[in-house]
Amino acid sequence: MARDDGDFDRRPDPDALLALSDKESKGKLRVFLGAAPGVGKTYAMLARAQAAKAEGVDVVIGVAETHGRVETQALVNGLETLPRRKCEYRGRIIEEFDIDAALARKPQLILVDELAHTNAPDSRHPKRWQDVEELLEAGIDVWTTLNVQHLESLADVVSRVTGVAVRETVPDRVLQNATDVILVDITPDELLQRLKEGKVYVPETAKRAIQNFFTPRNLTALRELALRRTAERVDDQMVDFLRQGAIEGPWATAERLLVCVGRDATSEAVVRAGARLATALNATWIALYVERAGQEEQSAEVVRNVDRALRLAERLGAEVARISGDDLVDEVLRFARRENITQIVLGRSQARPFSRLFRRSLTDEILRQSTDIAVHVVVQEDGALETRRRPKLPTLSQAWLGVGGAVLAVTITVFIGYALDRWLGLANPSVIFLLPVVLCAARFGMWSAIVAAVLSFLACDFFFFDPRYQLTISEPQEFLSLLVALVVAVITGMLASKMRDYAQNMRQRSQAVQSLFEFSRKLSTITTLEDILWVSALQIQKAGEASCVVMLMPEDIGLRVAAAWPPVDEMDAGELAAARWALEKNEPAGWRTDTLPNVRFQFRPLATARGVVAVCGIEPKTPDEPLSAASESTISSLIEQTAIAIDRSMLVGESVKAAALEENEKLRTILLSALSHDLRTPLTSITGAVTSLRELGEKLSPEDRKDLLLSIEEETGRLSRFIANMLDMSRIESGAISPGSDLVNVAEVIRNVLERSKKTFPGKDTSISIAPDLPSIRGDANLLGQVLFNLIDNAHKYGGPTGAIIHARREGGDVVITITDEGPGVKSADLERIFEKFYRSGRIDGRKAGTGLGLSICRGLVKAMGGTIVAQSPAVRRRGTRIVMRFPAPSESKQGVAA
């Protein structure tokens, strides 16, 4: 079947389908939008809520502000209303929307009036629209009301039109993400009539409102804004429907805007203008701040302005970027081309009068060089440009130090010039006065260099040009020479000062990089989680000049303080709530965020591929000022490295656990194998012998009955030794064995063990050789006997028919006991492993008899008595295996005292 390529072009837009799927998983938001207070938004919302309840919808009122209007209050009756949360604010009790009660109730639909409302300081979120977003994330449908002047991007427009500053704003994305926007509209005349009738405010308030805000001109302008914004919202909704249904356009090609943020207060107006343009074009946009290299140390006012503008851009839905460079125009255009920007938005900037001689303004340069990108220039009112960028002036102490350094340098240069003029006869003494200018620029900065240049001009004229000792010049060419020297000195000083600033900047960056490198190297050598957290807390505190607390979430008791520098005794409920929010939502919370901003810490999640593993809280040194760009960058890098180190530590822990589980599984398999063999074999023999005795009885000869009884006795002893070994091994591992410290006669213990082995292993030959001067040792005679018996048993199993040889002697201050067999021996690589639990391979002949516990028990008992035990095989001896034990022998005086 033929297939038309045009079918692929009519496929549904995947981004639109993904956005639709994301909306389906959340609650639906319906906004009742009005041009001004009093148009009937709350009334319309309550009326529709009553109709929804009649249809069986679970409707709850979270907040409904009736303002005493009888008609509106009547619509509240019959609807369930959640109790409000009471809190104290400025000495009085106020009522706020209780979001926790709403989440616990979880209705199908909740009404939350006045979306732009500002919550009390102790609330989880500073704004009500953030409460609404949390309700939507929980899957609850929300209906709310909003006036058009509260949209963030329109705040400055409304202020210019009405003359009233808008303090409570809502990001435009909230309206853009709404499922439905219902415009509640009446004419300005109708609204004014309602004001006069007292249906909006009380008479006295209504009278003042008509004279100020509620004028026909203002109401008409606000109505136009509301109509336009609603029309744009409907158009966006229609485009979404078309994309989801694969209906052909035509649609406009995607636009991408870049808004340039400056250092002065006018940047907020530029950001709002860029947001309005992005909304009108339905385009994504980026807010960019370019920091000139060497100017990281900025005034508090500049840091505040930049921070406010970038935070505003984030609220309005922009991506935020910070870059650094020497040429601002080049950096902006390079960033724009890299990010596929189609339009640039920036404010009108004017070069200072002196600067116009050498360069054009930033706006002019971008207009001239951006040949392939459209540029929008936001023109501000005259009053908005009063915070124009000014050069950074030195402090009073820096100024005096710079002037003093310039005077001293020029004075020294005058004396040097006198000496050189007397000896060499200087033709052009002005050349040597470049030296103090360069020195002052390199040491004190540009202003000191300019002072040194002026002083050098005057000193050269006064001391070296005729007539001397007068500020006059006799020849025109001398004046020209001095003037050129002054200009050269000033330019040289400025360049030298710039190089000084650049060198300082590079030094700071080098220190930051070195600090990060040292931190990475420390983390690479640390494996324990606690050490990682303490090192990280200390490093972040140094980098940001702020207190740092790192918090973890154990599996059972929630959040706890794991590491803090300086130490933190305990955290209040608000701080714990902010930390929990950062942990669960994977977003910052606390100081200077949209969640619990009054908390003293700013909590940031430490996220890895496995999710958020910890939370880092930062308490700034000055809560009223944002962190500098350098500190912010360093802290972010440290947090990322800490998260990686924590993840690595967890992986190491998991690998250790996995290895332990693997080893336990291996031991379990070996133990089961040993049990199946060493229990089943003697039990089978015992069962067979008992069955034969019971069934045959008197038919057996006395010799046969004696052999069967002997077999039962031997197998029972074998089974008893196996159980004893298992019990001894468990006692050794649990540390329950506590050997005595009595004097033990080694020779007597060996003889007793020999008698016992003859009874247990009849037919097996065991010989002994004991030195006559063998001293006693400190220990436990019973434990030593058990060790020797296990070793003899092991020698009989693997030593062949020749049996075992026991030799005891004294070497220096030790008593050495060896048990030797003449078997095939142990592989050299396994001489140490044969003392491990359940290890049975390693014999040269490949046999694996026994459980593999005997030698492990021997090593545990010998160590408990303070001795050592090793194995020697064909690598040392040509045949057989020798077990060598060493025990320290007490001095003669101590033996005598003990006796």
ChimeraX attribute file (.defattr): number of C-alpha atoms within 10 A of each C-alpha:
attribute: neighborCount
match mode: 1-to-1
recipient: residues
	/A:1	3
	/A:2	4
	/A:3	7
	/A:4	8
	/A:5	8
	/A:6	8
	/A:7	9
	/A:8	10
	/A:9	12
	/A:10	14
	/A:11	14
	/A:12	17
	/A:13	16
	/A:14	12
	/A:15	12
	/A:16	18
	/A:17	16
	/A:18	12
	/A:19	12
	/A:20	14
	/A:21	11
	/A:22	10
	/A:23	18
	/A:24	11
	/A:25	12
	/A:26	17
	/A:27	22
	/A:28	20
	/A:29	24
	/A:30	20
	/A:31	24
	/A:32	23
	/A:33	25
	/A:34	27
	/A:35	28
	/A:36	25
	/A:37	15
	/A:38	18
	/A:39	22
	/A:40	19
	/A:41	26
	/A:42	27
	/A:43	22
	/A:44	16
	/A:45	24
	/A:46	23
	/A:47	15
	/A:48	13
	/A:49	24
	/A:50	17
	/A:51	11
	/A:52	14
	/A:53	15
	/A:54	11
	/A:55	9
	/A:56	8
	/A:57	14
	/A:58	16
	/A:59	21
	/A:60	22
	/A:61	22
	/A:62	22
	/A:63	20
	/A:64	21
	/A:65	13
	/A:66	17
	/A:67	12
	/A:68	12
	/A:69	14
	/A:70	10
	/A:71	11
	/A:72	20
	/A:73	15
	/A:74	13
	/A:75	19
	/A:76	18
	/A:77	11
	/A:78	9
	/A:79	15
	/A:80	13
	/A:81	16
	/A:82	17
	/A:83	15
	/A:84	16
	/A:85	14
	/A:86	13
	/A:87	14
	/A:88	12
	/A:89	12
	/A:90	6
	/A:91	6
	/A:92	7
	/A:93	10
	/A:94	13
	/A:95	14
	/A:96	18
	/A:97	22
	/A:98	18
	/A:99	21
	/A:100	13
	/A:101	14
	/A:102	19
	/A:103	14
	/A:104	8
	/A:105	11
	/A:106	17
	/A:107	17
	/A:108	14
	/A:109	23
	/A:110	25
	/A:111	23
	/A:112	23
	/A:113	26
	/A:114	19
	/A:115	25
	/A:116	21
	/A:117	16
	/A:118	17
	/A:119	18
	/A:120	19
	/A:121	16
	/A:122	15
	/A:123	22
	/A:124	26
	/A:125	23
	/A:126	20
	/A:127	21
	/A:128	24
	/A:129	22
	/A:130	19
	/A:131	22
	/A:132	24
	/A:133	17
	/A:134	17
	/A:135	23
	/A:136	18
	/A:137	15
	/A:138	14
	/A:139	20
	/A:140	21
	/A:141	22
	/A:142	26
	/A:143	25
	/A:144	24
	/A:145	25
	/A:146	25
	/A:147	25
	/A:148	25
	/A:149	25
	/A:150	22
	/A:151	23
	/A:152	24
	/A:153	27
	/A:154	21
	/A:155	21
	/A:156	19
	/A:157	19
	/A:158	21
	/A:159	13
	/A:160	10
	/A:161	13
	/A:162	18
	/A:163	13
	/A:164	13
	/A:165	13
	/A:166	17
	/A:167	10
	/A:168	15
	/A:169	23
	/A:170	26
	/A:171	21
	/A:172	19
	/A:173	15
	/A:174	19
	/A:175	20
	/A:176	19
	/A:177	15
	/A:178	18
	/A:179	14
	/A:180	17
	/A:181	22
	/A:182	15
	/A:183	20
	/A:184	22
	/A:185	17
	/A:186	15
	/A:187	13
	/A:188	22
	/A:189	13
	/A:190	11
	/A:191	22
	/A:192	20
	/A:193	12
	/A:194	16
	/A:195	21
	/A:196	17
	/A:197	13
	/A:198	16
	/A:199	18
	/A:200	22
	/A:201	19
	/A:202	14
	/A:203	14
	/A:204	10
	/A:205	12
	/A:206	20
	/A:207	15
	/A:208	11
	/A:209	15
	/A:210	14
	/A:211	9
	/A:212	13
	/A:213	16
	/A:214	21
	/A:215	15
	/A:216	15
	/A:217	13
	/A:218	19
	/A:219	20
	/A:220	16
	/A:221	16
	/A:222	23
	/A:223	21
	/A:224	14
	/A:225	19
	/A:226	22
	/A:227	19
	/A:228	13
	/A:229	21
	/A:230	20
	/A:231	14
	/A:232	17
	/A:233	21
	/A:234	15
	/A:235	13
	/A:236	17
	/A:237	17
	/A:238	12
	/A:239	16
	/A:240	18
	/A:241	16
	/A:242	17
	/A:243	21
	/A:244	19
	/A:245	15
	/A:246	18
	/A:247	15
	/A:248	12
	/A:249	10
	/A:250	6
	/A:251	9
	/A:252	8
	/A:253	8
	/A:254	10
	/A:255	15
	/A:256	19
	/A:257	28
	/A:258	29
	/A:259	29
	/A:260	19
	/A:261	29
	/A:262	24
	/A:263	22
	/A:264	21
	/A:265	22
	/A:266	23
	/A:267	24
	/A:268	23
	/A:269	22
	/A:270	26
	/A:271	29
	/A:272	22
	/A:273	23
	/A:274	29
	/A:275	31
	/A:276	17
	/A:277	17
	/A:278	22
	/A:279	21
	/A:280	14
	/A:281	17
	/A:282	19
	/A:283	15
	/A:284	17
	/A:285	27
	/A:286	26
	/A:287	26
	/A:288	22
	/A:289	22
	/A:290	20
	/A:291	19
	/A:292	14
	/A:293	16
	/A:294	21
	/A:295	15
	/A:296	16
	/A:297	12
	/A:298	13
	/A:299	11
	/A:300	12
	/A:301	13
	/A:302	16
	/A:303	19
	/A:304	19
	/A:305	19
	/A:306	21
	/A:307	20
	/A:308	16
	/A:309	25
	/A:310	26
	/A:311	18
	/A:312	21
	/A:313	28
	/A:314	16
	/A:315	19
	/A:316	24
	/A:317	19
	/A:318	24
	/A:319	15
	/A:320	16
	/A:321	13
	/A:322	13
	/A:323	14
	/A:324	15
	/A:325	14
	/A:326	14
	/A:327	12
	/A:328	19
	/A:329	20
	/A:330	15
	/A:331	16
	/A:332	22
	/A:333	18
	/A:334	12
	/A:335	16
	/A:336	21
	/A:337	13
	/A:338	9
	/A:339	13
	/A:340	14
	/A:341	20
	/A:342	18
	/A:343	20
	/A:344	24
	/A:345	24
	/A:346	24
	/A:347	24
	/A:348	17
	/A:349	19
	/A:350	16
	/A:351	17
	/A:352	14
	/A:353	8
	/A:354	8
	/A:355	11
	/A:356	11
	/A:357	9
	/A:358	8
	/A:359	12
	/A:360	15
	/A:361	16
	/A:362	17
	/A:363	19
	/A:364	15
	/A:365	14
	/A:366	20
	/A:367	17
	/A:368	9
	/A:369	12
	/A:370	18
	/A:371	9
	/A:372	10
	/A:373	18
	/A:374	13
	/A:375	19
	/A:376	20
	/A:377	15
	/A:378	18
	/A:379	14
	/A:380	14
	/A:381	9
	/A:382	7
	/A:383	8
	/A:384	14
	/A:385	17
	/A:386	11
	/A:387	11
	/A:388	16
	/A:389	16
	/A:390	9
	/A:391	6
	/A:392	9
	/A:393	9
	/A:394	15
	/A:395	9
	/A:396	9
	/A:397	8
	/A:398	15
	/A:399	16
	/A:400	13
	/A:401	13
	/A:402	25
	/A:403	19
	/A:404	14
	/A:405	21
	/A:406	27
	/A:407	18
	/A:408	15
	/A:409	20
	/A:410	26
	/A:411	16
	/A:412	11
	/A:413	20
	/A:414	20
	/A:415	11
	/A:416	14
	/A:417	22
	/A:418	16
	/A:419	13
	/A:420	14
	/A:421	15
	/A:422	10
	/A:423	9
	/A:424	9
	/A:425	12
	/A:426	16
	/A:427	9
	/A:428	14
	/A:429	19
	/A:430	24
	/A:431	16
	/A:432	17
	/A:433	25
	/A:434	22
	/A:435	19
	/A:436	27
	/A:437	35
	/A:438	26
	/A:439	20
	/A:440	29
	/A:441	29
	/A:442	22
	/A:443	16
	/A:444	21
	/A:445	25
	/A:446	27
	/A:447	22
	/A:448	31
	/A:449	33
	/A:450	26
	/A:451	23
	/A:452	34
	/A:453	30
	/A:454	18
	/A:455	21
	/A:456	30
	/A:457	21
	/A:458	17
	/A:459	21
	/A:460	26
	/A:461	23
	/A:462	17
	/A:463	17
	/A:464	21
	/A:465	22
	/A:466	15
	/A:467	14
	/A:468	14
	/A:469	13
	/A:470	14
	/A:471	14
	/A:472	14
	/A:473	16
	/A:474	11
	/A:475	11
	/A:476	9
	/A:477	10
	/A:478	15
	/A:479	15
	/A:480	11
	/A:481	13
	/A:482	23
	/A:483	14
	/A:484	14
	/A:485	20
	/A:486	24
	/A:487	15
	/A:488	16
	/A:489	27
	/A:490	24
	/A:491	17
	/A:492	21
	/A:493	30
	/A:494	22
	/A:495	17
	/A:496	22
	/A:497	25
	/A:498	17
	/A:499	16
	/A:500	19
	/A:501	19
	/A:502	16
	/A:503	14
	/A:504	14
	/A:505	17
	/A:506	14
	/A:507	12
	/A:508	15
	/A:509	14
	/A:510	12
	/A:511	12
	/A:512	17
	/A:513	13
	/A:514	12
	/A:515	17
	/A:516	19
	/A:517	12
	/A:518	13
	/A:519	18
	/A:520	15
	/A:521	11
	/A:522	14
	/A:523	23
	/A:524	12
	/A:525	9
	/A:526	14
	/A:527	16
	/A:528	16
	/A:529	16
	/A:530	14
	/A:531	14
	/A:532	21
	/A:533	25
	/A:534	17
	/A:535	19
	/A:536	28
	/A:537	26
	/A:538	18
	/A:539	21
	/A:540	26
	/A:541	21
	/A:542	16
	/A:543	18
	/A:544	21
	/A:545	16
	/A:546	20
	/A:547	21
	/A:548	29
	/A:549	28
	/A:550	23
	/A:551	25
	/A:552	21
	/A:553	17
	/A:554	11
	/A:555	7
	/A:556	6
	/A:557	7
	/A:558	10
	/A:559	18
	/A:560	14
	/A:561	17
	/A:562	17
	/A:563	23
	/A:564	22
	/A:565	19
	/A:566	13
	/A:567	11
	/A:568	12
	/A:569	7
	/A:570	10
	/A:571	11
	/A:572	8
	/A:573	10
	/A:574	18
	/A:575	22
	/A:576	20
	/A:577	19
	/A:578	25
	/A:579	29
	/A:580	21
	/A:581	22
	/A:582	25
	/A:583	27
	/A:584	13
	/A:585	12
	/A:586	16
	/A:587	17
	/A:588	22
	/A:589	29
	/A:590	29
	/A:591	24
	/A:592	19
	/A:593	17
	/A:594	16
	/A:595	24
	/A:596	24
	/A:597	21
	/A:598	21
	/A:599	24
	/A:600	17
	/A:601	25
	/A:602	27
	/A:603	30
	/A:604	25
	/A:605	27
	/A:606	26
	/A:607	21
	/A:608	16
	/A:609	9
	/A:610	7
	/A:611	13
	/A:612	21
	/A:613	19
	/A:614	25
	/A:615	29
	/A:616	28
	/A:617	26
	/A:618	24
	/A:619	20
	/A:620	20
	/A:621	13
	/A:622	10
	/A:623	13
	/A:624	10
	/A:625	14
	/A:626	19
	/A:627	21
	/A:628	18
	/A:629	17
	/A:630	16
	/A:631	19
	/A:632	14
	/A:633	15
	/A:634	19
	/A:635	21
	/A:636	14
	/A:637	14
	/A:638	21
	/A:639	21
	/A:640	16
	/A:641	18
	/A:642	25
	/A:643	25
	/A:644	18
	/A:645	23
	/A:646	24
	/A:647	22
	/A:648	18
	/A:649	19
	/A:650	16
	/A:651	12
	/A:652	14
	/A:653	15
	/A:654	12
	/A:655	12
	/A:656	12
	/A:657	12
	/A:658	12
	/A:659	12
	/A:660	12
	/A:661	12
	/A:662	12
	/A:663	12
	/A:664	12
	/A:665	12
	/A:666	13
	/A:667	15
	/A:668	13
	/A:669	13
	/A:670	18
	/A:671	17
	/A:672	13
	/A:673	14
	/A:674	19
	/A:675	15
	/A:676	11
	/A:677	15
	/A:678	18
	/A:679	17
	/A:680	13
	/A:681	15
	/A:682	19
	/A:683	17
	/A:684	12
	/A:685	17
	/A:686	20
	/A:687	13
	/A:688	15
	/A:689	18
	/A:690	15
	/A:691	12
	/A:692	14
	/A:693	17
	/A:694	10
	/A:695	10
	/A:696	10
	/A:697	11
	/A:698	10
	/A:699	10
	/A:700	13
	/A:701	10
	/A:702	10
	/A:703	9
	/A:704	12
	/A:705	18
	/A:706	12
	/A:707	13
	/A:708	19
	/A:709	16
	/A:710	13
	/A:711	18
	/A:712	20
	/A:713	14
	/A:714	17
	/A:715	19
	/A:716	16
	/A:717	14
	/A:718	18
	/A:719	18
	/A:720	12
	/A:721	14
	/A:722	20
	/A:723	14
	/A:724	12
	/A:725	20
	/A:726	14
	/A:727	12
	/A:728	20
	/A:729	21
	/A:730	14
	/A:731	15
	/A:732	17
	/A:733	11
	/A:734	9
	/A:735	11
	/A:736	10
	/A:737	17
	/A:738	13
	/A:739	18
	/A:740	15
	/A:741	12
	/A:742	13
	/A:743	19
	/A:744	18
	/A:745	16
	/A:746	21
	/A:747	19
	/A:748	13
	/A:749	16
	/A:750	23
	/A:751	14
	/A:752	12
	/A:753	17
	/A:754	21
	/A:755	11
	/A:756	13
	/A:757	19
	/A:758	13
	/A:759	10
	/A:760	15
	/A:761	14
	/A:762	8
	/A:763	10
	/A:764	15
	/A:765	15
	/A:766	20
	/A:767	12
	/A:768	15
	/A:769	14
	/A:770	16
	/A:771	11
	/A:772	10
	/A:773	8
	/A:774	18
	/A:775	21
	/A:776	21
	/A:777	22
	/A:778	20
	/A:779	22
	/A:780	19
	/A:781	21
	/A:782	12
	/A:783	18
	/A:784	21
	/A:785	20
	/A:786	16
	/A:787	21
	/A:788	21
	/A:789	20
	/A:790	20
	/A:791	22
	/A:792	24
	/A:793	18
	/A:794	18
	/A:795	25
	/A:796	21
	/A:797	15
	/A:798	23
	/A:799	20
	/A:800	15
	/A:801	14
	/A:802	15
	/A:803	21
	/A:804	26
	/A:805	18
	/A:806	21
	/A:807	18
	/A:808	22
	/A:809	19
	/A:810	19
	/A:811	12
	/A:812	9
	/A:813	13
	/A:814	18
	/A:815	21
	/A:816	21
	/A:817	21
	/A:818	21
	/A:819	23
	/A:820	22
	/A:821	27
	/A:822	20
	/A:823	23
	/A:824	19
	/A:825	24
	/A:826	25
	/A:827	19
	/A:828	16
	/A:829	10
	/A:830	16
	/A:831	18
	/A:832	13
	/A:833	16
	/A:834	23
	/A:835	22
	/A:836	15
	/A:837	18
	/A:838	23
	/A:839	20
	/A:840	20
	/A:841	17
	/A:842	18
	/A:843	19
	/A:844	13
	/A:845	13
	/A:846	11
	/A:847	11
	/A:848	13
	/A:849	14
	/A:850	17
	/A:851	21
	/A:852	21
	/A:853	23
	/A:854	27
	/A:855	22
	/A:856	19
	/A:857	26
	/A:858	25
	/A:859	19
	/A:860	22
	/A:861	25
	/A:862	20
	/A:863	13
	/A:864	19
	/A:865	21
	/A:866	13
	/A:867	18
	/A:868	17
	/A:869	21
	/A:870	15
	/A:871	21
	/A:872	20
	/A:873	22
	/A:874	16
	/A:875	14
	/A:876	12
	/A:877	11
	/A:878	11
	/A:879	16
	/A:880	20
	/A:881	27
	/A:882	25
	/A:883	18
	/A:884	17
	/A:885	20
	/A:886	20
	/A:887	22
	/A:888	19
	/A:889	20
	/A:890	16
	/A:891	12
	/A:892	11
	/A:893	9
	/A:894	10
	/A:895	15
	/A:896	8
	/A:897	7
	/A:898	9
	/A:899	7
